[in-house]
Amino acid sequence: MDTFLIKAVQLILAFAILVIIHEFGHFFFARIFGIRVEKFYIFFDPWTEIFKWKPKKYFGFFGKTNKLKTSGHDISDVEAGDTTATTTANSESEKNRKKSFWGDTEYGIGWLPLGGYCKISGMIDESMDTEQMRQPAKDWEFRSKPAWQRLLVMIAGVLFNFLLALLIYAGIVYATGEKYVPFEKATMGMQFSGEAIKAGFHNGDIPLYADGEKLDNPYEDRMKILQAGEVTVLRGRDTVNISIPEKFIFKLENELKSDTATINFMTYRFPTRVSQVMAGEGAAKAGIEKGDEIIAVNGKPTPTLIDFLTSLPGHENQKIDVSLLRKNTEKRDTLNLQVALNDGAKMGIGLDTDPSSFFESKEIRYNLLQSVPRGIQLGTDRLVSYAKSMKMVFTKEGANSIGGFGSIGSIFPEKWDWIAFWNIAAFLSVALAFMNILPIPALDGGHVMFLLYEVIFRRKPSEKFMERAQLIGMILLISLLIYANGMDIVRLFK
């Protein structure tokens, strides 16, 4: 399976899971309050659908149906003048609605993977079913319920997405624990990218605080540094304050997209230690062994792995002088060897890239009870960080950085990794929850905004106003969707 297909499958799977959970939140609370849910669809189904099913009524692909017989009558064939049959059918349908939690809903899969929806009776939503709204209100419709019940139905999708993220994070830390080298234990400091160095960081700096908050885990605290106004680092024996420039995160993003980028903001500095030697290659022929540490190339010191890797390009099919340390019982010998590189400027070695092999690491294991609060902490931190980053969207650079499904798909790994998949899915679930609660018509937050208006002023906005607001919101969202995916296409040709 090629890289593109692997990423696409991960994106569709994650998107489907998040949509199902989000819409189930609406469905669950609607049914608890006795509100009829007419449709529950994964993805959208304009004109037709891939699959649909209604309990005891029909099951099939592209609308193939088996009609339900009710009290000896086919519901779809009841003649307008047969009032007895109509009354019997409606009466039995109403009883089934009250008894069955699931049975009165049509479930399906649409062909347009841009989201999903629950069609809730008596509600102005993306279905724009204005004809239904012109009929007298039924007691099982959304519009007939108290405001507090309607409010819970509307926030349920966001709530379920956030709870899903907490559950995933708790599951990850329970399954894998956490292992990392704390900043203060990384005695060689961090290696920084070119833009980070321009901002004031030096290679070897050890980050200590971001806006006065202590830093510990490079993986967890990275975003705190990028969003901070001031970062305190240990440089040698001195502490130095670095003012983070405005729009720094966009500069790093542009740097990462360039062909010359070797570091994504910062990474650990550690020595170059050989972990594997390939038989028949230049390193093996020169006598390099597993465990050797390379300290210089052509007389130029390479104290870190990054220094070593950047010293090789330009020496394709040449011999280079390599100085290395070899542990011999309780001492280390210094050796100087000549090593032939291949046409890719490689010498045929594997390198140790785990920082915990060089520095004292912190490893935390969680039991089932401990994983829950840690999952809540991680999910909350991600939500706060995402909310803070949203202010950048309203800048010119932020607008240019907006991406659609291509950008989202690109963050998935090239090889299938379940831990990475669930980490990304959890983050997307947090992002989906936050985006949906924004007070924009057509989003859950828009409905919540109008419900709060009703609660405060004790009157509902008119249905005509709600219809127009929903239409405007849908136009805005579709425009944003077109823009975001259009930006992905533009980037392909840059």
C-alpha positions as CSV (number, residue, x, y, z in Angstrom):
1,M,0.0,0.0,0.0
2,D,1.6,3.3,-1.1
3,T,2.0,6.3,1.2
4,F,-0.9,8.3,-0.2
5,L,-3.3,5.4,0.3
6,I,-2.2,4.7,3.8
7,K,-2.7,8.4,4.8
8,A,-6.1,8.5,3.0
9,V,-7.3,5.4,4.8
10,Q,-6.2,6.8,8.2
11,L,-7.9,10.2,7.4
12,I,-11.2,8.6,6.4
13,L,-11.2,6.2,9.3
14,A,-10.5,8.9,11.8
15,F,-13.1,11.2,10.2
16,A,-15.8,8.5,10.3
17,I,-15.1,7.7,14.0
18,L,-15.3,11.4,15.0
19,V,-18.5,12.0,12.9
20,I,-20.2,9.0,14.4
21,I,-19.4,10.0,18.0
22,H,-20.4,13.6,17.4
23,E,-23.7,12.8,15.8
24,F,-24.4,10.0,18.4
25,G,-24.2,12.7,21.1
26,H,-27.0,14.6,19.4
27,F,-28.9,11.4,18.8
28,F,-28.5,10.1,22.4
29,F,-29.8,13.2,24.1
30,A,-32.6,13.7,21.6
31,R,-33.9,10.2,22.2
32,I,-33.6,10.5,26.0
33,F,-35.9,13.5,25.8
34,G,-38.3,11.7,23.4
35,I,-37.4,13.7,20.4
36,R,-37.7,11.9,17.1
37,V,-34.5,11.5,15.0
38,E,-35.4,10.9,11.4
39,K,-31.9,10.3,10.0
40,F,-28.5,9.4,11.3
41,Y,-25.9,9.6,8.5
42,I,-22.2,9.2,8.2
43,F,-21.1,11.6,5.5
44,F,-23.6,13.6,3.4
45,D,-26.1,12.1,0.9
46,P,-27.2,14.7,-1.7
47,W,-29.4,13.0,-4.3
48,T,-28.5,9.5,-3.2
49,E,-26.6,7.4,-0.7
50,I,-24.2,4.4,-0.6
51,F,-26.2,2.5,2.0
52,K,-29.3,3.0,4.2
53,W,-31.2,1.0,6.7
54,K,-34.3,1.4,8.9
55,P,-35.1,-1.2,11.5
56,K,-37.9,-3.5,10.4
57,K,-38.5,-1.4,7.2
58,Y,-35.7,-1.5,4.7
59,F,-32.1,-2.5,4.2
60,G,-29.9,-2.0,1.2
61,F,-27.8,-0.1,-1.2
62,F,-28.8,2.9,-3.3
63,G,-32.3,3.1,-1.9
64,K,-33.4,-0.5,-2.4
65,T,-36.2,-1.0,0.1
66,N,-38.5,-3.6,1.7
67,K,-41.7,-1.9,2.9
68,L,-42.9,-2.4,6.4
69,K,-46.4,-3.8,6.9
70,T,-48.3,-2.2,9.8
71,S,-51.5,-3.7,11.0
72,G,-52.1,-5.3,7.7
73,H,-51.4,-2.1,5.7
74,D,-48.4,-1.0,3.7
75,I,-47.7,2.4,5.2
76,S,-46.6,3.8,1.8
77,D,-49.7,2.5,0.1
78,V,-52.4,3.8,2.5
79,E,-54.8,5.8,0.4
80,A,-55.6,9.3,1.4
81,G,-59.2,8.5,1.9
82,D,-58.7,5.4,4.1
83,T,-58.8,7.3,7.4
84,T,-59.1,4.1,9.4
85,A,-55.9,2.6,8.0
86,T,-54.2,6.0,8.4
87,T,-55.2,6.3,12.0
88,T,-54.2,2.8,12.8
89,A,-50.8,3.2,11.1
90,N,-50.1,6.5,12.8
91,S,-51.2,5.2,16.2
92,E,-48.9,2.2,15.9
93,S,-46.1,4.3,14.6
94,E,-46.5,6.7,17.6
95,K,-46.4,3.7,20.0
96,N,-43.3,2.4,18.4
97,R,-41.7,5.8,18.6
98,K,-42.2,5.9,22.3
99,K,-41.1,2.3,22.9
100,S,-38.1,2.1,20.6
101,F,-34.9,4.0,21.2
102,W,-33.4,3.2,17.8
103,G,-36.3,1.9,15.6
104,D,-37.7,5.2,14.3
105,T,-34.5,6.4,12.7
106,E,-33.0,5.8,9.2
107,Y,-29.3,5.0,9.3
108,G,-27.1,5.4,6.3
109,I,-23.7,6.2,4.7
110,G,-23.5,9.1,2.3
111,W,-21.2,9.4,-0.6
112,L,-19.8,12.9,0.2
113,P,-17.2,12.6,3.0
114,L,-17.5,16.2,4.3
115,G,-19.2,15.4,7.6
116,G,-22.4,13.8,8.8
117,Y,-25.7,14.7,10.3
118,C,-28.7,13.8,12.5
119,K,-32.0,15.0,11.1
120,I,-33.9,15.9,14.2
121,S,-37.7,16.4,13.8
122,G,-38.9,20.0,14.3
123,M,-35.5,21.6,14.0
124,I,-34.0,24.0,11.4
125,D,-30.8,22.3,10.4
126,E,-28.7,21.6,7.4
127,S,-31.6,19.6,5.8
128,M,-33.4,23.0,5.5
129,D,-36.8,21.1,5.8
130,T,-38.9,24.2,5.9
131,E,-42.1,22.3,4.9
132,Q,-42.0,20.3,8.2
133,M,-41.6,23.6,10.2
134,R,-44.8,24.9,8.6
135,Q,-46.9,22.1,10.1
136,P,-48.3,22.2,13.7
137,A,-45.7,21.3,16.3
138,K,-45.8,17.7,17.6
139,D,-44.9,16.9,21.2
140,W,-42.1,14.6,19.9
141,E,-40.4,17.4,18.0
142,F,-37.3,19.4,19.0
143,R,-39.2,22.7,18.9
144,S,-41.8,21.5,21.4
145,K,-39.2,20.7,24.2
146,P,-38.1,23.0,26.9
147,A,-35.1,25.2,26.2
148,W,-32.8,23.4,28.6
149,Q,-33.5,20.1,26.9
150,R,-32.8,21.6,23.4
151,L,-29.6,23.1,24.8
152,L,-28.3,19.8,26.0
153,V,-29.2,18.2,22.6
154,M,-27.1,20.8,20.8
155,I,-24.0,20.7,23.0
156,A,-24.0,16.9,23.2
157,G,-22.0,16.5,19.9
158,V,-19.3,18.8,21.2
159,L,-19.4,17.1,24.6
160,F,-19.1,13.6,23.1
161,N,-16.1,14.6,20.9
162,F,-14.3,16.0,23.9
163,L,-15.0,13.0,26.0
164,L,-13.8,10.8,23.2
165,A,-10.5,12.7,23.1
166,L,-10.1,12.2,26.9
167,L,-10.9,8.5,26.6
168,I,-8.3,8.1,23.8
169,Y,-5.6,9.9,25.7
170,A,-6.3,7.9,28.8
171,G,-6.1,4.7,26.8
172,I,-2.8,5.7,25.2
173,V,-1.1,6.5,28.5
174,Y,-2.6,3.3,30.1
175,A,-1.2,1.2,27.2
176,T,2.2,2.8,26.6
177,G,2.9,5.0,29.6
178,E,5.1,8.0,29.1
179,K,8.9,8.0,28.6
180,Y,11.0,11.1,27.8
181,V,14.2,12.9,28.7
182,P,13.3,16.0,30.7
183,F,14.8,19.3,29.6
184,E,17.0,19.5,32.6
185,K,18.4,16.0,32.1
186,A,19.4,16.7,28.5
187,T,22.8,17.9,29.4
188,M,23.9,18.7,25.9
189,G,20.8,21.0,25.5
190,M,18.7,21.2,22.4
191,Q,19.5,21.7,18.7
192,F,17.4,24.5,17.0
193,S,16.3,25.2,13.5
194,G,17.5,28.3,11.6
195,E,14.4,30.3,12.3
196,A,14.6,29.5,16.0
197,I,18.2,30.6,16.0
198,K,17.2,33.9,14.4
199,A,14.6,34.3,17.2
200,G,17.4,34.2,19.8
201,F,17.9,30.5,20.6
202,H,21.4,29.0,20.6
203,N,22.3,25.4,20.0
204,G,22.9,23.8,23.4
205,D,20.2,26.0,25.2
206,I,18.1,24.1,27.8
207,P,14.6,25.6,28.0
208,L,13.5,26.2,31.6
209,Y,10.3,28.3,31.6
210,A,7.7,29.6,29.2
211,D,6.1,32.8,30.6
212,G,7.1,31.7,34.0
213,E,5.7,28.2,33.7
214,K,8.3,25.4,34.3
215,L,9.1,23.3,31.3
216,D,9.7,19.6,31.6
217,N,8.7,17.4,28.6
218,P,9.9,18.6,25.2
219,Y,7.1,16.8,23.4
220,E,4.3,18.2,25.7
221,D,5.8,21.6,26.2
222,R,6.7,22.5,22.7
223,M,3.5,24.4,22.0
224,K,3.9,26.3,25.3
225,I,7.2,27.6,24.0
226,L,5.8,28.6,20.6
227,Q,2.8,30.4,22.2
228,A,4.8,32.1,25.0
229,G,5.8,35.8,25.0
230,E,9.1,35.0,26.8
231,V,11.1,31.8,27.2
232,T,13.9,31.4,29.8
233,V,16.8,29.1,28.9
234,L,19.9,27.9,30.6
235,R,22.9,28.8,28.4
236,G,26.1,27.4,29.9
237,R,25.8,28.6,33.5
238,D,23.7,31.6,32.8
239,T,19.9,32.0,32.4
240,V,18.8,34.0,29.4
241,N,15.4,35.4,28.5
242,I,14.3,35.1,24.9
243,S,11.4,37.2,23.6
244,I,9.4,35.1,21.1
245,P,8.7,37.2,18.0
246,E,5.1,37.6,16.7
247,K,4.0,35.1,14.1
248,F,7.0,32.9,15.1
249,I,4.9,29.8,14.5
250,F,4.3,30.7,10.9
251,K,8.0,31.3,10.3
252,L,8.7,27.8,11.6
253,E,5.9,26.4,9.4
254,N,7.3,28.0,6.3
255,E,10.8,26.8,7.2
256,L,9.6,23.3,7.6
257,K,8.1,23.3,4.1
258,S,11.4,24.4,2.6
259,D,13.9,21.9,1.0
260,T,16.7,22.9,3.4
261,A,14.8,22.2,6.7
262,T,16.5,19.5,8.8
263,I,14.9,20.3,12.2
264,N,11.3,21.1,13.2
265,F,12.0,23.9,15.6
266,M,14.1,21.9,18.1
267,T,15.4,18.4,18.9
268,Y,17.7,16.8,21.4
269,R,21.4,17.1,21.0
270,F,23.3,13.8,21.6
271,P,26.4,12.1,20.2
272,T,26.6,10.0,17.0
273,R,26.6,6.4,18.2
274,V,26.7,3.5,15.7
275,S,23.9,1.0,16.4
276,Q,24.4,-1.2,13.3
277,V,27.0,-1.8,10.6
278,M,25.9,-3.2,7.2
279,A,28.2,-5.9,5.8
280,G,30.0,-5.0,2.6
281,E,29.5,-1.2,2.9
282,G,32.2,1.4,3.5
283,A,31.9,1.5,7.3
284,A,32.3,-2.3,7.6
285,K,35.3,-2.4,5.3
286,A,37.0,0.5,7.3
287,G,36.5,-1.4,10.5
288,I,33.8,0.6,12.2
289,E,32.0,-1.4,14.9
290,K,28.6,-1.2,16.7
291,G,28.9,1.1,19.8
292,D,31.5,3.4,18.2
293,E,30.9,7.1,18.6
294,I,31.9,9.4,15.7
295,I,33.4,12.6,16.9
296,A,34.9,14.2,13.7
297,V,34.7,14.1,9.9
298,N,37.6,15.3,7.9
299,G,39.1,16.9,11.0
300,K,35.9,18.9,11.7
301,P,34.3,18.1,15.1
302,T,30.8,16.5,15.0
303,P,29.8,16.6,18.7
304,T,26.1,15.8,17.8
305,L,24.2,13.6,15.4
306,I,22.9,16.6,13.5
307,D,26.5,17.8,13.0
308,F,27.5,14.4,11.7
309,L,24.6,14.1,9.3
310,T,25.1,17.6,7.8
311,S,28.8,16.9,7.3
312,L,28.3,14.0,4.7
313,P,26.5,15.7,1.7
314,G,28.9,16.8,-1.0
315,H,31.2,13.8,-0.4
316,E,29.4,11.2,-2.6
317,N,31.6,8.4,-3.8
318,Q,34.6,9.8,-1.9
319,K,36.7,8.7,1.0
320,I,36.5,10.7,4.2
321,D,38.5,10.8,7.4
322,V,36.5,9.7,10.4
323,S,37.6,10.0,14.0
324,L,35.7,7.9,16.6
325,L,35.7,6.8,20.2
326,R,35.7,3.0,20.9
327,K,35.0,1.8,24.3
328,N,37.6,-0.8,25.3
329,T,36.9,-2.3,28.8
330,E,37.0,0.8,31.1
331,K,38.6,3.3,28.8
332,R,37.9,4.7,25.4
333,D,40.4,4.6,22.5
334,T,40.4,7.3,19.7
335,L,40.7,5.8,16.2
336,N,41.1,7.6,12.9
337,L,39.8,5.7,9.8
338,Q,39.3,6.3,6.2
339,V,35.7,5.4,5.1
340,A,34.4,5.2,1.6
341,L,30.9,6.7,0.9
342,N,28.5,5.5,-1.7
343,D,26.7,7.6,-4.3
344,G,24.2,8.7,-1.6
345,A,26.9,10.0,0.7
346,K,26.2,7.1,3.0
347,M,28.7,4.8,4.7
348,G,26.4,1.9,5.6
349,I,25.6,2.4,9.3
350,G,22.6,2.6,11.6
351,L,22.6,5.3,14.3
352,D,21.1,5.4,17.8
353,T,18.4,8.1,17.8
354,D,16.8,7.5,21.2
355,P,17.8,10.3,23.6
356,S,17.2,8.0,26.6
357,S,20.2,6.0,25.5
358,F,22.4,9.0,26.4
359,F,20.6,10.8,29.2
360,E,18.6,10.0,32.3
361,S,15.0,9.6,31.2
362,K,11.7,9.8,33.1
363,E,9.3,6.9,32.6
364,I,5.8,6.9,34.1
365,R,3.4,3.9,34.0
366,Y,-0.3,4.4,34.7
367,N,-2.8,1.9,36.1
368,L,-6.4,2.1,35.0
369,L,-7.5,4.6,37.6
370,Q,-4.4,6.8,37.2
371,S,-4.8,6.9,33.4
372,V,-8.2,8.7,33.6
373,P,-7.0,12.0,35.3
374,R,-3.9,12.0,33.1
375,G,-6.1,11.6,30.0
376,I,-8.3,14.5,31.2
377,Q,-5.2,16.6,31.8
378,L,-3.8,15.9,28.3
379,G,-7.2,16.5,26.6
380,T,-7.7,19.8,28.5
381,D,-4.1,21.0,27.7
382,R,-4.7,20.2,24.0
383,L,-8.0,22.2,24.0
384,V,-6.4,25.2,25.7
385,S,-3.5,25.1,23.3
386,Y,-5.8,24.8,20.3
387,A,-7.9,27.7,21.5
388,K,-4.9,29.9,22.0
389,S,-3.6,29.1,18.5
390,M,-6.9,30.2,16.9
391,K,-6.1,33.9,17.2
392,M,-3.4,33.3,14.6
393,V,-6.0,32.3,12.0
394,F,-7.1,35.9,11.8
395,T,-3.8,37.1,10.5
396,K,-2.6,37.2,6.9
397,E,-0.2,34.3,7.5
398,G,-2.9,32.4,9.4
399,A,-5.3,32.7,6.5
400,N,-2.6,31.5,4.1
401,S,-1.8,28.5,6.3
402,I,-5.4,27.2,6.4
403,G,-5.7,23.8,4.9
404,G,-8.3,21.2,4.0
405,F,-8.4,17.5,3.9
406,G,-5.0,17.3,2.2
407,S,-3.4,19.2,5.0
408,I,-5.1,17.1,7.7
409,G,-4.2,13.9,5.9
410,S,-0.5,14.9,5.7
411,I,-0.2,14.8,9.5
412,F,-0.8,11.0,9.6
413,P,2.3,8.8,9.5
414,E,3.4,7.2,6.2
415,K,3.4,3.8,7.9
416,W,0.5,2.5,9.9
417,D,1.1,3.1,13.6
418,W,-2.0,2.7,15.9
419,I,-0.5,4.8,18.7
420,A,0.2,7.7,16.3
421,F,-3.2,7.2,14.6
422,W,-5.1,7.5,18.0
423,N,-3.0,10.4,19.1
424,I,-3.9,12.3,15.9
425,A,-7.6,11.2,16.1
426,A,-7.8,12.5,19.7
427,F,-6.3,15.9,18.7
428,L,-8.8,16.1,15.7
429,S,-11.6,15.3,18.1
430,V,-10.6,18.2,20.3
431,A,-10.3,20.5,17.3
432,L,-13.7,19.4,16.0
433,A,-15.3,20.0,19.4
434,F,-13.8,23.5,19.6
435,M,-14.7,24.4,16.0
436,N,-18.3,23.2,16.4
437,I,-19.0,25.3,19.5
438,L,-18.0,28.5,17.8
439,P,-21.1,30.8,17.7
440,I,-21.6,30.5,13.9
441,P,-25.0,29.8,12.4
442,A,-25.2,26.2,11.0
443,L,-22.7,25.0,13.7
444,D,-23.7,23.7,17.0
445,G,-22.4,26.8,18.6
446,G,-24.8,28.9,16.5
447,H,-27.8,26.9,17.8
448,V,-26.5,27.3,21.3
449,M,-26.2,31.0,20.8
450,F,-29.8,31.3,19.8
451,L,-31.0,29.1,22.6
452,L,-29.1,31.2,25.1
453,Y,-30.8,34.2,23.6
454,E,-34.2,32.5,24.2
455,V,-33.3,31.6,27.8
456,I,-32.2,35.2,28.6
457,F,-34.9,37.1,26.8
458,R,-37.7,34.5,27.2
459,R,-38.6,34.5,23.6
460,K,-37.6,32.5,20.6
461,P,-36.1,34.0,17.4
462,S,-38.6,33.7,14.6
463,E,-38.4,30.7,12.4
464,K,-37.9,32.9,9.3
465,F,-34.9,34.4,11.1
466,M,-33.5,31.0,12.0
467,E,-33.9,29.7,8.4
468,R,-32.0,32.7,7.0
469,A,-29.3,32.4,9.7
470,Q,-28.9,28.7,8.9
471,L,-28.6,29.5,5.2
472,I,-26.0,32.2,5.8
473,G,-24.0,29.9,8.1
474,M,-24.1,27.1,5.5
475,I,-22.9,29.4,2.8
476,L,-20.0,30.6,5.1
477,L,-19.0,27.0,5.9
478,I,-19.1,25.8,2.3
479,S,-17.0,28.9,1.3
480,L,-14.5,28.1,4.0
481,L,-14.4,24.5,2.9
482,I,-13.8,25.5,-0.7
483,Y,-11.1,28.0,0.3
484,A,-9.3,25.5,2.7
485,N,-9.2,22.7,0.1
486,G,-8.3,25.2,-2.6
487,M,-5.3,26.3,-0.6
488,D,-4.2,22.6,-0.5
489,I,-4.4,22.5,-4.3
490,V,-2.4,25.8,-4.7
491,R,0.3,24.4,-2.5
492,L,0.7,21.4,-4.7
493,F,1.8,23.6,-7.6
494,K,4.2,25.8,-5.6
